[in-house]
Amino acid sequence: YEWHGVAMGADATILFNGIEQRTARSGIDAAVAEIDRLEDALSLFRDGSELRRLNRDKVLPSPGGDIRRALALALDVAGRSGGLFDPSVQALWEAHVDWFAAAPDAGLPPEEIVAKARAAVDWRRIRIEPDMIQAGEDQRLTLNGLGQGYVTDRVVDLLYSRGLRHILVDLGEQRAIGPRRSGAPWLVARANAAPFALTGGALATSEGSGCVLGAGGTAHHLFDPRSGRSAVHWKTISVHHRSAAVADALSTALYAASAGEIEALLPRFAGTAIWATGRDGIERRWISPPVDGTVG
């Protein structure tokens, strides 16, 4: 049985294997309600979400548990990655979108525009207090770098708690609840390469060409917070981790990292496997054992 819909602004699919359709439908109803609830907290696309209110008011009193947990994870990955992941990069996105909206055929935004946006990018200025979340007066936050993974994890936890097994949840990132009932893996397709064979844990992939900016694709949405420009090292980065949220955040962060930086950061993220395809088309792989769940 298959379900297709939309979650966090992306196409979403949940695949059930070896489960009666009525049981699958009940699980889907619960999953759809959970996705809707989480978008009220984390979505940049939904008016009135907690994240939208935080960006508007710069302070969110009495935040819900999910935005607290998602943002706390974002700040943890930001710290461990040396700022390669930063939930305050929304200012860079807005500066680039505004620039190309005014002049789609123009080159890259000039340095003064990028420098002004970069001044708002600093994860260390975000505060999570017992009774509120606060951002800098000039900051706009985004959880797009891990939000799909966070929602994926919550949906997996929900379905697992209902006794469901042999499921692949794909809400932009993929996480398997075991293999297919026969023991065969779930195959996750990728361009110009053999598919990933997933029997547990989560996969997340970042690719600059997935969202280009400017008429000629002059820039893309995966920014290096250090330069304020689109990252240039890789064509694609795929990360496997037991948590879809962590895999999602790491695929975003490491897209801005050089090969040497990835090697240096890997010991900080146990249980991670990384596949990185360079601009030359050559794929490099790193593994930080133990990996929870298997992938081929």
Disulfide bonds with the S-S distance in Angstrom:
none
